[in-house]
Amino acid sequence: MSETDDELIAVVAHGLLNSIASIRINADLLRRSAELSSDQQEMIEAIEVQSKHVGAVLVDLTRVAGPELLAQLDKLQRGEPGRASTD
């Protein structure tokens, strides 16, 4: 895989992990802020379970990645632009 491929995968994984975190946080806030019917509670639980599952899959995918991809993810998480050095 090329460095450009690693960068693209890192950007996509980073964006998806952030989105999943937002979904989980908002589901938790909704659960705490409203009096919910049992059906609504089940729907929120499904959102929480599935978002946790998707987040775990993304984390697993990044764990099997090479050092270049991990370096790109680390750089994105720190908010640093440009290419990461793996030296």
N, CA, C and O atoms as CSV, one atom per row, in Angstrom:
chain,resi,resn,atom,element,x,y,z
A,1,MET,N,N,0.849,-1.174,0.000
A,1,MET,CA,C,0.000,0.000,0.000
A,1,MET,C,C,0.897,1.240,0.000
A,1,MET,O,O,1.931,1.273,0.667
A,2,SER,N,N,0.487,2.252,-0.753
A,2,SER,CA,C,1.293,3.457,-0.851
A,2,SER,C,C,1.035,4.390,0.327
A,2,SER,O,O,0.076,4.219,1.079
A,3,GLU,N,N,1.904,5.368,0.466
A,3,GLU,CA,C,1.740,6.356,1.540
A,3,GLU,C,C,0.443,7.135,1.355
A,3,GLU,O,O,-0.222,7.480,2.332
A,4,THR,N,N,0.083,7.414,0.101
A,4,THR,CA,C,-1.173,8.113,-0.177
A,4,THR,C,C,-2.362,7.264,0.254
A,4,THR,O,O,-3.328,7.792,0.804
A,5,ASP,N,N,-2.305,5.956,0.011
A,5,ASP,CA,C,-3.370,5.056,0.465
A,5,ASP,C,C,-3.478,5.077,1.984
A,5,ASP,O,O,-4.578,5.138,2.532
A,6,ASP,N,N,-2.325,5.026,2.669
A,6,ASP,CA,C,-2.329,5.072,4.128
A,6,ASP,C,C,-2.949,6.368,4.635
A,6,ASP,O,O,-3.715,6.359,5.598
A,7,GLU,N,N,-2.618,7.480,3.988
A,7,GLU,CA,C,-3.167,8.770,4.395
A,7,GLU,C,C,-4.680,8.801,4.214
A,7,GLU,O,O,-5.406,9.280,5.084
A,8,LEU,N,N,-5.152,8.284,3.075
A,8,LEU,CA,C,-6.592,8.255,2.821
A,8,LEU,C,C,-7.314,7.386,3.849
A,8,LEU,O,O,-8.341,7.792,4.393
A,9,ILE,N,N,-6.788,6.208,4.112
A,9,ILE,CA,C,-7.404,5.316,5.097
A,9,ILE,C,C,-7.392,5.963,6.481
A,9,ILE,O,O,-8.362,5.852,7.230
A,10,ALA,N,N,-6.299,6.634,6.815
A,10,ALA,CA,C,-6.205,7.301,8.119
A,10,ALA,C,C,-7.261,8.392,8.244
A,10,ALA,O,O,-7.903,8.513,9.287
A,11,VAL,N,N,-7.447,9.184,7.200
A,11,VAL,CA,C,-8.442,10.263,7.235
A,11,VAL,C,C,-9.844,9.684,7.363
A,11,VAL,O,O,-10.654,10.181,8.144
A,12,VAL,N,N,-10.132,8.633,6.598
A,12,VAL,CA,C,-11.459,8.012,6.653
A,12,VAL,C,C,-11.705,7.394,8.028
A,12,VAL,O,O,-12.766,7.598,8.618
A,13,ALA,N,N,-10.733,6.640,8.540
A,13,ALA,CA,C,-10.886,6.006,9.856
A,13,ALA,C,C,-11.072,7.061,10.939
A,13,ALA,O,O,-11.919,6.905,11.819
A,14,HIS,N,N,-10.298,8.117,10.880
A,14,HIS,CA,C,-10.390,9.196,11.864
A,14,HIS,C,C,-11.787,9.819,11.829
A,14,HIS,O,O,-12.414,10.007,12.871
A,15,GLY,N,N,-12.268,10.135,10.633
A,15,GLY,CA,C,-13.583,10.732,10.500
A,15,GLY,C,C,-14.687,9.814,11.001
A,15,GLY,O,O,-15.608,10.257,11.686
A,16,LEU,N,N,-14.594,8.531,10.656
A,16,LEU,CA,C,-15.610,7.576,11.101
A,16,LEU,C,C,-15.579,7.378,12.614
A,16,LEU,O,O,-16.629,7.300,13.251
A,17,LEU,N,N,-14.391,7.296,13.187
A,17,LEU,CA,C,-14.294,7.144,14.646
A,17,LEU,C,C,-14.876,8.356,15.360
A,17,LEU,O,O,-15.548,8.208,16.380
A,18,ASN,N,N,-14.628,9.549,14.838
A,18,ASN,CA,C,-15.213,10.754,15.435
A,18,ASN,C,C,-16.732,10.747,15.312
A,18,ASN,O,O,-17.433,11.117,16.253
A,19,SER,N,N,-17.242,10.330,14.161
A,19,SER,CA,C,-18.691,10.266,13.972
A,19,SER,C,C,-19.331,9.254,14.916
A,19,SER,O,O,-20.376,9.529,15.504
A,20,ILE,N,N,-18.716,8.102,15.061
A,20,ILE,CA,C,-19.238,7.069,15.964
A,20,ILE,C,C,-19.245,7.586,17.401
A,20,ILE,O,O,-20.201,7.353,18.141
A,21,ALA,N,N,-18.187,8.282,17.794
A,21,ALA,CA,C,-18.134,8.841,19.148
A,21,ALA,C,C,-19.272,9.840,19.360
A,21,ALA,O,O,-19.892,9.856,20.424
A,22,SER,N,N,-19.545,10.664,18.363
A,22,SER,CA,C,-20.634,11.625,18.455
A,22,SER,C,C,-21.987,10.929,18.580
A,22,SER,O,O,-22.832,11.353,19.369
A,23,ILE,N,N,-22.193,9.884,17.822
A,23,ILE,CA,C,-23.448,9.127,17.903
A,23,ILE,C,C,-23.625,8.541,19.294
A,23,ILE,O,O,-24.709,8.621,19.871
A,24,ARG,N,N,-22.565,7.952,19.833
A,24,ARG,CA,C,-22.650,7.341,21.161
A,24,ARG,C,C,-22.928,8.376,22.242
A,24,ARG,O,O,-23.747,8.145,23.132
A,25,ILE,N,N,-22.250,9.509,22.166
A,25,ILE,CA,C,-22.438,10.565,23.162
A,25,ILE,C,C,-23.865,11.104,23.101
A,25,ILE,O,O,-24.506,11.292,24.135
A,26,ASN,N,N,-24.356,11.349,21.901
A,26,ASN,CA,C,-25.703,11.902,21.768
A,26,ASN,C,C,-26.776,10.903,22.174
A,26,ASN,O,O,-27.800,11.299,22.731
A,27,ALA,N,N,-26.567,9.625,21.910
A,27,ALA,CA,C,-27.525,8.610,22.374
A,27,ALA,C,C,-27.562,8.591,23.897
A,27,ALA,O,O,-28.634,8.481,24.493
A,28,ASP,N,N,-26.399,8.697,24.527
A,28,ASP,CA,C,-26.346,8.729,25.986
A,28,ASP,C,C,-27.035,9.978,26.540
A,28,ASP,O,O,-27.777,9.900,27.519
A,29,LEU,N,N,-26.787,11.120,25.914
A,29,LEU,CA,C,-27.435,12.356,26.356
A,29,LEU,C,C,-28.951,12.275,26.199
A,29,LEU,O,O,-29.690,12.736,27.068
A,30,LEU,N,N,-29.411,11.699,25.111
A,30,LEU,CA,C,-30.843,11.539,24.905
A,30,LEU,C,C,-31.448,10.632,25.968
A,30,LEU,O,O,-32.518,10.919,26.505
A,31,ARG,N,N,-30.763,9.548,26.267
A,31,ARG,CA,C,-31.245,8.623,27.295
A,31,ARG,C,C,-31.382,9.344,28.643
A,31,ARG,O,O,-32.342,9.104,29.375
A,32,ARG,N,N,-30.442,10.213,28.968
A,32,ARG,CA,C,-30.447,10.897,30.265
A,32,ARG,C,C,-31.403,12.085,30.328
A,32,ARG,O,O,-31.844,12.468,31.411
A,33,SER,N,N,-31.728,12.673,29.170
A,33,SER,CA,C,-32.462,13.942,29.194
A,33,SER,C,C,-33.965,13.804,29.018
A,33,SER,O,O,-34.698,14.775,29.209
A,34,ALA,N,N,-34.431,12.637,28.664
A,34,ALA,CA,C,-35.864,12.511,28.378
A,34,ALA,C,C,-36.458,11.304,29.084
A,34,ALA,O,O,-35.783,10.311,29.358
A,35,GLU,N,N,-37.750,11.430,29.366
A,35,GLU,CA,C,-38.475,10.284,29.879
A,35,GLU,C,C,-38.903,9.481,28.651
A,35,GLU,O,O,-39.714,9.938,27.846
A,36,LEU,N,N,-38.352,8.291,28.526
A,36,LEU,CA,C,-38.527,7.515,27.307
A,36,LEU,C,C,-39.443,6.323,27.513
A,36,LEU,O,O,-39.468,5.717,28.585
A,37,SER,N,N,-40.186,5.999,26.482
A,37,SER,CA,C,-40.990,4.783,26.515
A,37,SER,C,C,-40.047,3.579,26.398
A,37,SER,O,O,-38.869,3.736,26.077
A,38,SER,N,N,-40.562,2.404,26.655
A,38,SER,CA,C,-39.712,1.212,26.555
A,38,SER,C,C,-39.240,1.013,25.116
A,38,SER,O,O,-38.111,0.568,24.907
A,39,ASP,N,N,-40.067,1.328,24.121
A,39,ASP,CA,C,-39.647,1.224,22.719
A,39,ASP,C,C,-38.504,2.194,22.415
A,39,ASP,O,O,-37.540,1.829,21.742
A,40,GLN,N,N,-38.612,3.419,22.906
A,40,GLN,CA,C,-37.555,4.407,22.683
A,40,GLN,C,C,-36.257,3.983,23.369
A,40,GLN,O,O,-35.172,4.163,22.815
A,41,GLN,N,N,-36.368,3.417,24.581
A,41,GLN,CA,C,-35.184,2.937,25.279
A,41,GLN,C,C,-34.506,1.817,24.494
A,41,GLN,O,O,-33.279,1.761,24.416
A,42,GLU,N,N,-35.311,0.923,23.912
A,42,GLU,CA,C,-34.751,-0.157,23.103
A,42,GLU,C,C,-34.050,0.383,21.865
A,42,GLU,O,O,-33.005,-0.132,21.468
A,43,MET,N,N,-34.619,1.415,21.256
A,43,MET,CA,C,-33.989,2.019,20.071
A,43,MET,C,C,-32.647,2.660,20.426
A,43,MET,O,O,-31.668,2.516,19.693
A,44,ILE,N,N,-32.611,3.359,21.543
A,44,ILE,CA,C,-31.359,3.984,21.971
A,44,ILE,C,C,-30.330,2.908,22.314
A,44,ILE,O,O,-29.151,3.055,21.992
A,45,GLU,N,N,-30.761,1.840,22.957
A,45,GLU,CA,C,-29.846,0.752,23.266
A,45,GLU,C,C,-29.280,0.138,21.988
A,45,GLU,O,O,-28.095,-0.190,21.930
A,46,ALA,N,N,-30.115,-0.017,20.970
A,46,ALA,CA,C,-29.633,-0.552,19.694
A,46,ALA,C,C,-28.604,0.387,19.066
A,46,ALA,O,O,-27.595,-0.068,18.526
A,47,ILE,N,N,-28.855,1.685,19.135
A,47,ILE,CA,C,-27.892,2.670,18.627
A,47,ILE,C,C,-26.570,2.542,19.373
A,47,ILE,O,O,-25.505,2.526,18.756
A,48,GLU,N,N,-26.635,2.450,20.687
A,48,GLU,CA,C,-25.417,2.345,21.499
A,48,GLU,C,C,-24.655,1.061,21.194
A,48,GLU,O,O,-23.436,1.086,21.028
A,49,VAL,N,N,-25.368,-0.057,21.118
A,49,VAL,CA,C,-24.714,-1.347,20.867
A,49,VAL,C,C,-24.059,-1.360,19.482
A,49,VAL,O,O,-22.905,-1.762,19.338
A,50,GLN,N,N,-24.801,-0.919,18.475
A,50,GLN,CA,C,-24.262,-0.967,17.112
A,50,GLN,C,C,-23.131,0.043,16.907
A,50,GLN,O,O,-22.166,-0.250,16.201
A,51,SER,N,N,-23.237,1.219,17.511
A,51,SER,CA,C,-22.156,2.192,17.357
A,51,SER,C,C,-20.894,1.712,18.075
A,51,SER,O,O,-19.782,1.949,17.604
A,52,LYS,N,N,-21.066,1.041,19.210
A,52,LYS,CA,C,-19.915,0.468,19.905
A,52,LYS,C,C,-19.267,-0.616,19.037
A,52,LYS,O,O,-18.041,-0.705,18.956
A,53,HIS,N,N,-20.095,-1.433,18.393
A,53,HIS,CA,C,-19.583,-2.491,17.526
A,53,HIS,C,C,-18.804,-1.905,16.342
A,53,HIS,O,O,-17.695,-2.350,16.047
A,54,VAL,N,N,-19.381,-0.914,15.670
A,54,VAL,CA,C,-18.710,-0.303,14.522
A,54,VAL,C,C,-17.401,0.361,14.958
A,54,VAL,O,O,-16.387,0.256,14.267
A,55,GLY,N,N,-17.427,1.040,16.096
A,55,GLY,CA,C,-16.201,1.654,16.609
A,55,GLY,C,C,-15.126,0.617,16.872
A,55,GLY,O,O,-13.956,0.842,16.563
A,56,ALA,N,N,-15.515,-0.520,17.444
A,56,ALA,CA,C,-14.545,-1.588,17.721
A,56,ALA,C,C,-13.971,-2.163,16.427
A,56,ALA,O,O,-12.781,-2.468,16.357
A,57,VAL,N,N,-14.808,-2.311,15.409
A,57,VAL,CA,C,-14.326,-2.805,14.111
A,57,VAL,C,C,-13.303,-1.828,13.528
A,57,VAL,O,O,-12.260,-2.248,13.027
A,58,LEU,N,N,-13.598,-0.537,13.592
A,58,LEU,CA,C,-12.653,0.460,13.074
A,58,LEU,C,C,-11.334,0.432,13.842
A,58,LEU,O,O,-10.261,0.519,13.244
A,59,VAL,N,N,-11.413,0.312,15.149
A,59,VAL,CA,C,-10.187,0.235,15.957
A,59,VAL,C,C,-9.397,-1.018,15.589
A,59,VAL,O,O,-8.175,-0.962,15.458
A,60,ASP,N,N,-10.084,-2.148,15.420
A,60,ASP,CA,C,-9.403,-3.384,15.016
A,60,ASP,C,C,-8.728,-3.227,13.662
A,60,ASP,O,O,-7.606,-3.695,13.469
A,61,LEU,N,N,-9.399,-2.575,12.727
A,61,LEU,CA,C,-8.802,-2.356,11.414
A,61,LEU,C,C,-7.531,-1.513,11.502
A,61,LEU,O,O,-6.556,-1.776,10.799
A,62,THR,N,N,-7.546,-0.511,12.359
A,62,THR,CA,C,-6.348,0.323,12.485
A,62,THR,C,C,-5.227,-0.414,13.200
A,62,THR,O,O,-4.053,-0.111,12.984
A,63,ARG,N,N,-5.571,-1.377,14.048
A,63,ARG,CA,C,-4.532,-2.139,14.753
A,63,ARG,C,C,-3.742,-3.045,13.826
A,63,ARG,O,O,-2.566,-3.307,14.076
A,64,VAL,N,N,-4.367,-3.528,12.759
A,64,VAL,CA,C,-3.659,-4.406,11.830
A,64,VAL,C,C,-2.942,-3.618,10.742
A,64,VAL,O,O,-2.285,-4.198,9.877
A,65,ALA,N,N,-3.069,-2.310,10.786
A,65,ALA,CA,C,-2.440,-1.457,9.788
A,65,ALA,C,C,-0.935,-1.374,10.012
A,65,ALA,O,O,-0.430,-1.679,11.092
A,66,GLY,N,N,-0.257,-0.967,8.998
A,66,GLY,CA,C,1.182,-0.775,9.100
A,66,GLY,C,C,1.532,0.481,9.869
A,66,GLY,O,O,0.654,1.272,10.214
A,67,PRO,N,N,2.812,0.664,10.136
A,67,PRO,CA,C,3.252,1.821,10.925
A,67,PRO,C,C,2.951,3.162,10.256
A,67,PRO,O,O,2.747,4.165,10.941
A,68,GLU,N,N,2.923,3.183,8.922
A,68,GLU,CA,C,2.645,4.441,8.232
A,68,GLU,C,C,1.219,4.912,8.513
A,68,GLU,O,O,0.983,6.093,8.767
A,69,LEU,N,N,0.271,3.973,8.463
A,69,LEU,CA,C,-1.118,4.326,8.730
A,69,LEU,C,C,-1.299,4.770,10.177
A,69,LEU,O,O,-1.988,5.753,10.449
A,70,LEU,N,N,-0.686,4.050,11.094
A,70,LEU,CA,C,-0.790,4.429,12.510
A,70,LEU,C,C,-0.188,5.804,12.759
A,70,LEU,O,O,-0.713,6.580,13.557
A,71,ALA,N,N,0.917,6.107,12.074
A,71,ALA,CA,C,1.527,7.431,12.215
A,71,ALA,C,C,0.588,8.514,11.694
A,71,ALA,O,O,0.488,9.588,12.287
A,72,GLN,N,N,-0.102,8.235,10.584
A,72,GLN,CA,C,-1.061,9.200,10.047
A,72,GLN,C,C,-2.227,9.415,11.009
A,72,GLN,O,O,-2.651,10.550,11.226
A,73,LEU,N,N,-2.742,8.339,11.582
A,73,LEU,CA,C,-3.841,8.467,12.550
A,73,LEU,C,C,-3.403,9.270,13.769
A,73,LEU,O,O,-4.136,10.143,14.235
A,74,ASP,N,N,-2.218,8.980,14.283
A,74,ASP,CA,C,-1.710,9.734,15.434
A,74,ASP,C,C,-1.616,11.215,15.105
A,74,ASP,O,O,-1.988,12.064,15.916
A,75,LYS,N,N,-1.124,11.519,13.924
A,75,LYS,CA,C,-0.980,12.912,13.513
A,75,LYS,C,C,-2.351,13.589,13.411
A,75,LYS,O,O,-2.513,14.729,13.848
A,76,LEU,N,N,-3.325,12.900,12.842
A,76,LEU,CA,C,-4.672,13.462,12.741
A,76,LEU,C,C,-5.280,13.694,14.116
A,76,LEU,O,O,-5.931,14.714,14.342
A,77,GLN,N,N,-5.076,12.761,15.031
A,77,GLN,CA,C,-5.641,12.906,16.369
A,77,GLN,C,C,-5.026,14.090,17.108
A,77,GLN,O,O,-5.671,14.687,17.969
A,78,ARG,N,N,-3.798,14.426,16.778
A,78,ARG,CA,C,-3.149,15.606,17.388
A,78,ARG,C,C,-3.505,16.881,16.664
A,78,ARG,O,O,-3.140,17.971,17.105
A,79,GLY,N,N,-4.232,16.756,15.531
A,79,GLY,CA,C,-4.631,17.929,14.770
A,79,GLY,C,C,-3.524,18.504,13.918
A,79,GLY,O,O,-3.560,19.685,13.574
A,80,GLU,N,N,-2.552,17.703,13.576
A,80,GLU,CA,C,-1.431,18.166,12.778
A,80,GLU,C,C,-1.699,17.907,11.292
A,80,GLU,O,O,-2.054,16.792,10.911
A,81,PRO,N,N,-1.529,18.938,10.452
A,81,PRO,CA,C,-1.738,18.752,9.018
A,81,PRO,C,C,-0.521,18.125,8.337
A,81,PRO,O,O,0.552,18.020,8.931
A,82,GLY,N,N,-0.701,17.722,7.115
A,82,GLY,CA,C,0.436,17.248,6.312
A,82,GLY,C,C,0.756,15.793,6.566
A,82,GLY,O,O,0.051,15.081,7.281
A,83,ARG,N,N,1.839,15.386,5.956
A,83,ARG,CA,C,2.262,13.983,6.036
A,83,ARG,C,C,3.043,13.721,7.310
A,83,ARG,O,O,3.810,14.563,7.779
A,84,ALA,N,N,2.828,12.532,7.859
A,84,ALA,CA,C,3.542,12.120,9.070
A,84,ALA,C,C,4.852,11.487,8.678
A,84,ALA,O,O,4.936,10.811,7.653
A,85,SER,N,N,5.848,11.692,9.460
A,85,SER,CA,C,7.124,11.037,9.249
A,85,SER,C,C,7.178,9.775,10.076
A,85,SER,O,O,6.795,9.783,11.246
A,86,THR,N,N,7.655,8.670,9.476
A,86,THR,CA,C,7.752,7.413,10.213
A,86,THR,C,C,9.192,7.062,10.509
A,86,THR,O,O,9.513,5.917,10.831
A,87,ASP,N,N,10.062,8.058,10.399
A,87,ASP,CA,C,11.497,7.821,10.682
A,87,ASP,C,C,11.757,7.652,12.158
A,87,ASP,O,O,12.902,7.448,12.563
